[in-house]
Each structure stands twice: as structure tokens, then as C-alpha cells.
Amino acid sequence: MKSTAILFALGILPFLANAETITGQYTSDTPYKKGDVSIVNKRTGKNTQPDKKGRFSLKDTDPRQDTLVLYSATSGKASFVPMKGCVEFVIKEDKNRVDVVQRRAPFEPTSEHSGQIYMKESLERTGESMTLAAINAKVPRSNVATTFNGSLEPIYFVDGLEVSEISTLPLSEVAYVEVVRPSNPACTELGARGANGMILVTTESNYRMQNPHWNEPMEYHWEMRLGAGEQGN
């Protein structure tokens, strides 16, 4: 038997805007007419209806706190779907049952200085256990820095604080690293100090603060009855 499916994909807007646009696709195992289904943001009251091809979009949605409401004009019932910060939803309806799979996108840090970001998983593939050794293996020093007064050492930062070196920092404590080239404006503004570039390290403890959902499941499964609320696992 065919099932009803709704797939949402969130557009990424500036963080300070605190709002995103959800787009999706609706299909049904029964003939679909526009108006049979409405998708509502419970917080804002804004709603949308799929077009003839089942496509829809809903603006000004905050996935961190909003709840979507799926109204069925046929049954006169509603299903509530807390977004939980997720960016992709697959909702399947079989008669009065609704199955939902919500997926959270992996956390991808934003570059502070338009540098190259390397996640810990990428650095671990070098086989090195220490942060600096992994960086040097991943990005050869000749590509990281230029010479200045005989030194190849870039400026090191750990969680925003400048440090003298990171050779003793275990890679197990790191979430990601940003490598900033000497030609980057952020380095040239530092003059001689920035002649060898910068390496900015974000530790896992700080990463968790930036990404509060770090320890939550990347995927949620729900099964609900229309109008009966939701049950998650």
C-alpha cells in the first residue's frame, strides 16, 4: 500500500535572523486535492498547503523550538510534530496512523576567518593522536605558513584564547580546527605576527556549548494516531 510522505528541507538563514524556510513535498495514497492538508507553525500560526504537485514552503520557522501541526481536512484531525532542531522530516500516513522520521543535520561550524575547517574525524584519519601532528599531516607546513625571521610557526588559538603552542593537545579533546592562510585579511591585519597564518582550535567541551544538541540522537522516530498526539523513541 502506498503511504503519505512529507519531506522537509530547511534553507539556511543567518543565525541572528533565528528563522528558516521549510520546503517539502506531499504525496498521498488517495487522490489529493489542494486544501486536503494544511501545515501550520503552532507558534506563529503561519500555515501553508501543498500545491497540485504536493510542493509547499513555510517561512519564519525556528526548528529549535517550533512545533508543526499537520491538519487533515478529510479526517478533521491533527498531528503535532515538535521539530527538535531537526532539519529534515519524513512523514508517512497510512489511514489514521502517521509515522515520522526526523533527522538532524551534522553540526557544521562556521568559519571565523574564511579559513579551512577540519573536523576531528578528518584529522583522526591521519593516524596521529596529537592535534598539531594531525594538522601537519593533513596540511603540510609549507601550505600552512610562510617564513618570517626564520620561523614557520603560525599563531595558535584554543577556544578563542591565544596560546604559545598546541603540540601537547590531544586530538581526542578537539572538535575541529580552522587553518587560516597568511594571505587572509585577518592575518595581514596582524602584520608581522600574522605572517605565518593562524590555527584556531575548538575543543569538544566548547563545541558542546556551541551545539547544544550534540548528545541527542541524530534521528528521531515517531508513531502517532491522527489527533492522538505523538509517541517518540
N, C-alpha and C positions, 0 to 999 in steps of 0.2 A: 504494500500500500504506500502511496506517495505520502509525503509529510509536508507540513508547512515549515518554511525556513526563513529566518530573517538574519541577515549578515550585516553587522555594523562595522564601519571602518572610520576611525576618528581622524580628522585633519588636525595637524599640529599648529596651534596658535601661540603667540608669545605668552610666556608663563604669567606675566603680570596681568594679562587680559583675563586669566582664570576661566576661560570659556573656550569650548571647542565645538565644531560642527560634526554631527554624526550623519553618516550616509549609510544607506543599506538597500537590501533587496528583499522583497516579499514574494513568496510563491505559495500556492495552495493546492491541495489535492482535490479541491472543488472549484468550479468556475468562480473567478474572482472579479468583483466589481469595485470600482473606486468608492470608498466610503464604508466598505465592509469592515475595515480595520483602521483604528486610529492609534498613533503612538504619541504619548504625552509625557512631557517632563513634569513630574509631580511638583517640583519646587517652583518652577516658573509658570507652569500652566500652558506653556507653548506646546503646540501639537502639530502633527503632520499626518498625511495619509499617502500611502503608496500610489503612484500613478498607474496607468493601464499596464505598464510593464513591470510593476511591482517595485519601482525605484522610489526612494524617499530620502529626505535630509531633514535634520533638526538642528537648528542653531542654538548658540548660547547654552551649551551643556557643560557642566563641570563633572567629569567622570569620577572625581574623588569623593563627591558627596551626593550626587543626584540619584534619583530612582526613576526608572522608566515605567510607564503604565501602558500595557497593551490592551486596548478595548476591542472586543469583538461585537460588532453590531448584530451578528447572527444569533449569538447566544445571550447577548446582553450582559456578559460577564467581563471581568478584568483580571489581568495578571500583573503583579508588581515585581519588577526586576531591579534590585539595588545594583548600581554599576560597579561599586567596589574598586574604583580606579581602573577598571579593565577597559581595553580599547577595541576589543572585538567580541561580538556576540553572535552565536548561532542559536536561534530559537526554532524548535520543531514542534508543531502541533499535530496531534493525532486525535481527532474527535475533541473531547474535552480535556485531554492531557497535553501539557506543554513541557517539553524538555529543553533545557537551556544549557549551553556551554559558553562560559565567559573566559576569555583569555587575556592575560595581561602581557603587554609587550615588555621585553627585557629592558632594564634601565640602561639608557644610553646617556652618559654625561655630556654636558655642553662644554665645548672648548672655551676656555677663558681668554686665550690669546690667539685663536685661529691656528693652534698647533696641531700636531698629530697625536691622537689619543690611542693608547694601547691598554686594553683591559687585562686584568691579571691572567685570565685564561689564555690570552695570546702570548703573554710573557712566559707563562709556565711551559709552553711548548718548546722553549729554547732549552729546557732541561736544567736551567740554573735555579738555585734556591734563594739567591740573594738578589735584591732589587736592581742594584747597579750593574751587576754582572749580566742579568737578564736583559736590561736595556741595551748594554753594549753589544750583546749578541744579536739582539733584534735590530738595532740601528747602529751600524758601525760608527765609531767615534769620528771618523773623517766626515761622516754625513751629519753628525750632530753639532760639531763645533768647528770653529776656525782657530788658528793660533793667535795668541796675543801675549807678548812678552814671554814667549816660550811655554805658555800654559794652554792646555786644552780643556780645562775644567769649566763647565758651564755653572750657572748659578742654580743652586738646589733649593727647592721649597717643599716642605711637608705640611700638608693641611694649611697652606697659606703662610706658614712661617719659614723664613729663610734659615737654612742650616748649612753647616760647613761641608758636610759630605753625607752620603747615604749608603756607603759601601757595607755597613753593618746592618742595614734594614732588611729583615727577612721578607721575601716576596709573599709569604703566607699572610702578612699583615696588610698587604696592599690591595686596593680595589682597582685602581687604574692610574696610569701615568700619562702626562701630556708633555711632549717634546716640542719645544719652541725653537725655531731656527734663528740664527744670529741676524738674518735679514728681516726678521719680523719687527714691525714698528715698536712693539713692547720691549724688544731688546735694544734697538737703536736708541731709544729714549734714555736708556741707562748708560749710554756712552761706552767707555772702556769696560765697565763692569759687565755689560751685556754682549761683549764681542764674541763670546763663546756660546751664546744661547742660554736657554733656561730649561730645567727639568722640574716639573711640578708633580709631586706625588700626592695622591689622595688615599689615605688609609681606609681599611674596611670599616673601622668604627665611625669615621666621618662619613663614609659612603652610606652607612645605615641611616645617619641623620638626614642626609640629602634625599634618600629614597626610603620613606617610612614603610613601604610595603615589601622591603627586601626579603623578609622572612615569611611572607604569606604565600600561599600556593600560586603558581603561575596560571593555574586553570581551575575554575570552579564548575561544578556540575550541579544542576538543579532539576528537580522534577516537581511539577505542581499541577493542580487541577484548576481550571479557569474559575476565578472568583474565590479560590480557597487559600490564597497566599502562596508562599514558596517554602520549599524544604531544600536546604543546601547540604552539600558534603564536601 
